[in-house]
């Protein structure tokens, strides 16, 4: 396996200047900051709303201010839908609700965010020691969580209510390229990869509901070797008589808790962070008495990155990451995993300095 950090292909003069400077500052190779939102509702006859928003400088939102989503109906299922969402740098929120009495009604919302962070050495005062320099191995802590509530329901008869949620979070260092000598060419590994999905569906014809959710994360070092892996999943079917009274209804809670992992990187790295959250809710009822689906993830998907190595400063450029309250203690990374990874990244840092 061959590794070719793009940052080391810079002019020797530039690299030497970085090593001598009291503060090492490297801008992102992929400065593509963007928040985006796409939302629609189909009530069986019209699209209302049909919204698309994006911004490279600030948050985008729809229906958040004063939003109060209706509870699942106890009688009557009008053809209607509601959506709300927000995309800010590092925080995503979404909620979709759809009900139907005589149509296929749908509500969908997708929110995405991407931004970059430069890993810099803090400024050193003259005579205060060498401090960190370009290429030194350092560690960051990434903590985040995803939680929400999904609900589906259907009255007895030919009716189905369903909802699905998908979320992802990826982090890459675009300056790292591996296997550049292979026939397929270079590729950039994902230092961090998180994926999650949850869904529920209720069937009025059988009185059964199906639920499923899962999530998994993988953290890799700059050599594309796994240093941390966490996951959880569950699925089940609720049969007749096991659901609540009134219209057939079904609720599931999805909560990863606060997940924490260590990102191994170097001074001078520029990390690109990309996250997405999407919800699709549907109620289908042509000959039954109604159906609905809803999912509330309005308080839930956010991340916090903090240096574990003294002397590291994170620079987000022209944007400011949105604050996110994790709401509890983080899940620690096993010490053995952290030490194993730190040794590997240390070798990479030494190799980088030797090459420079």
N, C-alpha and C positions, 0 to 999 in steps of 0.2 A: 504494500500500500504506500503510495507516494502522496505527500501533503505539500501543497504549494500555497502558503498564505499570500494573498494578493498584496497585503500591506508591505511585505518584504521585497516586492518588485519596485518599490518607489526609489527615487533618486537617493544614492548614498549620502548626499549632502542633507537631504530632508531628514533621514534617519539619524544622522549624527547630531543635527540640531535638536531633535526631539530628546536625545539622550542627555544633552547638556543643559536643556532648559530646566528651570526650577519647577515648571508645571507642564506636564505632558498632555496636550490636547489633540485629539484626532477626531475629525468629523466623520459622519456616517457615510458609508459607501452607497447606501440605498436610502437617501433621505426622502422617503415617500410617506410622510405623515398624512393620514386620512381617516376620518370618521364617516360612515355611510349608513343609510337607513332606507329600507324598502318595505312598504306596508300596503296591504289592500284588503278589502272586504267585498265579497260577492254574496248578495242576498237572494240569488236565484233569478234576478232581473237586471240589476245595475251594479256597477263597481263604485263603491262609496265607502271609504276613501280609496284613492289610488295615488300613493305618495312616494316620491323618491327624493332623498336629500343627501348631500355630502358636503364636507368641509375639511380643508387641510389645516385650519388654524384653531378650530374650537369644536364644541359638542354639537350634535344634531339630535333633535327629539321630536316626537309627535305624541300628543295626547297625554303627556306626563302630568302637567300642572293641573291639580285638582281632580285627577282621574280617580274614579271609584267604579271598579268593575262590578257588574251586577252579579248577584249570587245565582247559582243554578236555579232554574225556574221550578216551581212546585206544581204549576199547571199552565198549560198553554206554552207553545214554543214558537214565537214569532220568527219569521225569516229575517235575521239580523246578525250583525257582528260588531265587535269592538276590538280595537288594537291600540297599543301604546308602546312606546319604546324610547330608548336613549342610547346613543353611542358617544362615549367620551374616551379620551386617551387612557386606557387601562380599566375602564368600567363599562359594562354592557347591561342593559335592562330591557326586558320585553314581556308583554302580556298579550294574549290573543284569546278571543271568545267568539264562538259561533253557535247559533241555534237555528233549528228549522222545523217547520210544521208541514210544508208541502213542497219542498224543493231540496236541492243540494246546495247548502249554504257553506261558505268557507271564509276563514279569516287567517291571514298570514302576515308575519313580520320577521324581517331579517335585519340585524344590526351587526356592524363590523367595525373594527378599529385596527389600525396599524401605525406604528411609530418606531423610532430608533433611539437607542441610548448609547452614548460613547462612554467607555470605561477609561477614566483618566487618573493620573496620579495627582494627588493634592499638591498645591504649591509648597515648596520648601523654602524656609528662610535661609539666607546666606550663613554658612557655618553651622547649619542645623543638621547636617548629616546628608547622606546620599539619597535616602528615600527610595521610592519606587521609580523604575525607569521603564521605557518602552520594552515590551516583551516579557516583563516579569509576570509570573503566574499569580493569579488572585482568584478569590472565590466570592460569589454573591449568593444571597438567600432569596429564593422565589417562594412567596406564600400567596395562596389564592383559595377561593372557594366558589362553589356553585350549588345553589339550593333553590327549591321552588315547590309548587304544588300543581299537580295535574288533576283534572276532573273530567269525567265523561258520564253521559247518561242517555237513556233511551226509554221511552214509554213502551209498554207492551205492544207488539205488532212489528210490522216491517219498518224498523227504524234503527239507525246506527249513529252513535256519537263517538267521536275519536279525536285524539290530539297527539301530536308528536313534537319532541323538543330535541334539538341537536346543538352541541357547543364544541368549540375547539380552540386551542391556544398553542401557538408554535413560536419558537425562538431559534433564529439562525445567526451565525456570524458570516456575512457574505464575503468576508476576506479569506475564508478558509475554503480550499478546494482539495479534494481527494481523488486518487486514482487518475491523475491527469495523463498517465501513460497508457491507460487502458484503451481498447478499441472504441468504447462508448464515450470516451472523453471524461472531463472532470465533472464532479458533482459536489454540491454544498450540503453537508450533513445537517440535520436538525439537532441542535443541542438540547432542545426540549420539545416534547410533543404530548399534548393532552387532547383526548377526545371523549365525549360523553353523549349519550342519547337516552331518552325515556319516552315511553308511549303507553297510552291506555285506550281501550276501545270497549264500548258496551253495546250489546246486541239485544234489541227488544224482542226479536223472534225466539231466542233461546233463553233469555234471562241470564246470560253469562257475560262476564267481563274479563278481558285479558290485560295484564299489566306486565311491563318489562322496563328495566333500566340497567345501565351499566356505564362505567367510566374506567379509563386507564391512562396512566402517564408513563412516559419513558424519558429519562435524562441520559444524555451521552456526552462523552468528552470530545475534544477536538480531533481525535483519531476515530470517531464514530463507534466507540465501544460503550456499551451500556454500563452505567454506574448506579442507576436507580430505576426501579420499576415498581409501580403500585397500581392496584386495580380492585374493582368490586363490581358485582352484578347480582341481579335477582330477576325472576320472572315467575308469574303464577296466574292461575285462572280461578275466578270466583264463580261458583255455580249458583243455580236458583236457590233462593231462600237465604243466601249468605249476604245479601246486600241490604241497603237501608230501605225503610218503608217508603211508600209513595212511589214516584217514578223511579225506575231502576237507576241507581246512581253509584258512582265509584270514584274514590279519591285515593291518590297516592302522593306521598311526599318524597322528594328527591333532595338529598343533601350529602355532598361529599365530605362535609366537615372542612376544617382548614388544612389544606394540603401544603406541605413544605418540602422543598428539595434544594440541592446545591448546584449552582451553575458554575462550571469551571471555565475561566477565560483568562485573558492577559491584559495588561496595561496597553492601551492602544486599540483594543478591539472595539468594534461597533456592532451592537446586537440589534437585529430587526425583530420586532415583536408584532405578532398578528393574531387577532382573536375574533371569533364570530359566535353569535347566538341567534338561533332561528326557531320559530314556533309556527306550526300549522294546525289549526283547529277546524273541525268539520262536523256538521250535523246533516244527516241525510234521512228524510222521511217523506215518502210520497203517499203511502197507504197506512202508515202507523199514526200514532198520536204525538210524535215529536221526538227530537233528539238534540243534544248539545255536546260541545267539547270546549274546554278552556284550560289555560295554563298560565300561572302567575309566577314570573321570574323578574319581578320589578325591584328586588332589593339585593340581587344575588351574585352576579358574576363580576369579580374584580380581583386585581392583583397588587401586590406590594413587593418591590425589589429593594433589598438593602445590602450594602457591602458587609462581608464577613472578614475581609482583610483590612487592617488598619492602613490608612493613607490612600484609600480609593475614593474618588469622587465620580458620581454619575452625572452626565450632562445630556439633557434631553433636547438641547438645541432651542428652537423657537417656541416649543410647546411646553405645557406644564401638565404632568400626569394628574388625572383626577384622583382626589383622595378616596380611599376605600377603607371602611371599618371592617376588619376581619371578624371581629366579634367574639374572640376567645383565643385560647392557646393554640399554637401551631402544632402540627404533627412533626416531630423531629426526624431528621434523616439519621439512620444508624451510623454511629461513629466510624465503624470499620469501613463502611462504604465511602464516607467522606475522605478518610485518610488514604484509601486506595486510589480514589480519583485524584486527590491532591498530588500524589506522587507522580501520576501520569502527566498531569498538566505541568508539573514542575519540569519534567524532562522536555516537554514541548517548549516551555519558556526558555530553557537553556539553549535548545536548538535554534530558536529564533534569534537569540542574542549572538550566538556564534555565527549565524548566517549574515547578520548585519555587520 
